[in-house]
Amino acid sequence: MAVLYLHNTLTRRREVFVPLDPRHVRVYVCGPTVYDLAHIGNARPAVVFDVLVRLLRRLYPRVTYVRNITDVDDKINARAAATGEPIAAITARTTADYHADIAALGVLPPDVEPRATQHITEIIAIIERLIASGHAYAAQGHVLFSVPSYPAYGRFSGRSPDELLAGARVDVAPYKRDPGDFVLWKPSPPDLPGWDSPWGRGRPGWHIECSAMSWKHLGESFDIHGGGADLIFPHHENEIAQSLCAFPGSRFARYWVHNEMLNVDGAKMSKSLGNFFTIRDVLAKAPAEAIRMALLRAHYRSVLDYSDAAVAACRADLDRFYRALERTPPTEVDVPAAVLDALCDDLNTPAAFAAMHTLADRAMAGDAAASGGLLAAGKLLGLLGSAPEAWFRGGADAGWIEAAIAERLAARKARDFARADAIRGDLASKGVLLEDGPGGTTWRKA
């Protein structure tokens, strides 16, 4: 079996992945906070970890993939206050939107998709354990984790005490014993979501939610915890502290995998710069597979520069792959070693795409096994899911196009070449390219 290497944020080195149980690999990835449409930066971890889980399923007999929904959060409360829309309606609508958007990008559903509001019992249980062991304390309706009680705090993110305070943007509150202590439970007024607890009616802090959901569905120790690099501190640092203190002797997550951030046109995405795009914005402009490939074109641990030009280049690459599959019908073969080895090398997607281009070269020359390998590689990466003809026609409504082609054919027969050329030009302006050949005229989307 191929050996999988992953860069482990916990140890800051590339390691051989050795699961706790080779018969059952367990993965937890931080999912969305559902208060608005997901943007293209949110799409990157969804796609990256989709590829990782696809690869794990290729290598191991059973994988449990848990990706949560954060449906109780101050951002959601603020959106409800600003719009007047009920919180339940906001979270239901934006969860459905998220599912639709990432499904369009070929992201498969997780095995378990827990919601924070469904795990209040587990959250309270962990907080009670932390209080009993001296790692947390109640104060003025709040419960806070005592950072000084965990000497290893900061080791994961590699930050000094001063950097920890600055990075956490800590709230100065008189009930805190230490400025760095963070909230596990906070009081809720009647107009906000809340649950009864030993500390009064309240709601959980963000960090404790993921510790509770991973514990419920994967146990005290599991294999991989993933998310964006922006979550390393404070979210994942805090998860580690509270989980290890609540469950002494456990290891929590053994491998931590983080994707780097996404820029748009060379700059950090920002509404003020006019380079902020939702997933829906970009899906309206280009095929979903081209967007997915653009999200994978750089190594996941590198900053990705997303642009229309990058998507166009990926679309051209996919055109080439589909043309190879069209020219040489594939035979059914396994994923080629060059592609599998690239992905097992810490998800080296650029190397996998390079190997796919080599396969396309051979397929264009008539090698049916190479064509089959190209198709198998595409499936592992969540690509090449259409028939070539469907890809080139872009899923368009063909009726008006076929009518225009028939009109052009009639014009050519009548030797009205100016009219025929005008029809071709009109179709081209609408993104439809005509190709005349011995078998007649075919078309595809530009």
Sequence and secondary structure as in RCSB ss.txt:
>XXXX:A:sequence
MAVLYLHNTLTRRREVFVPLDPRHVRVYVCGPTVYDLAHIGNARPAVVFDVLVRLLRRLYPRVTYVRNITDVDDK
INARAAATGEPIAAITARTTADYHADIAALGVLPPDVEPRATQHITEIIAIIERLIASGHAYAAQGHVLFSVPSY
PAYGRFSGRSPDELLAGARVDVAPYKRDPGDFVLWKPSPPDLPGWDSPWGRGRPGWHIECSAMSWKHLGESFDIH
GGGADLIFPHHENEIAQSLCAFPGSRFARYWVHNEMLNVDGAKMSKSLGNFFTIRDVLAKAPAEAIRMALLRAHY
RSVLDYSDAAVAACRADLDRFYRALERTPPTEVDVPAAVLDALCDDLNTPAAFAAMHTLADRAMAGDAAASGGLL
AAGKLLGLLGSAPEAWFRGGADAGWIEAAIAERLAARKARDFARADAIRGDLASKGVLLEDGPGGTTWRKA
>XXXX:A:secstr
    EEEETTTTEEEE   SSTT EEEEE   B SS  BHHHHHHHHHHHHHHHHHHHHSS EEEEE BB S HH
HHHHHHHH   HHHHHHHHHHHHHHHHHHTT    SB  BGGG HHHHHHHHHHHHHTTSEEEETTEEEE GGG 
TTTTTTTT  HHHHHHHHT    TT SSTT EEEEEE  TTS  B  TT SEEE HHHHHHHHHHHHH SEEEEE
EEEGGGIIIIIHHHHHHHHHHSTT  EEEEEEEE  EEETTEE  GGGT   BHHHHHTTS HHHHHHHHHSS T
TS EEE HHHHHHHHHHHHHHHHHHHHS        HHHHHHHHBTS HHHHHHHHHHHHHHHHTT HHHHHHHH
HHHHHTT   S HHHHHHTT  HHHHHHHHHHHHHHHHTT HHHHHHHHHHHHHTTEEEEEETTEEEEEE 
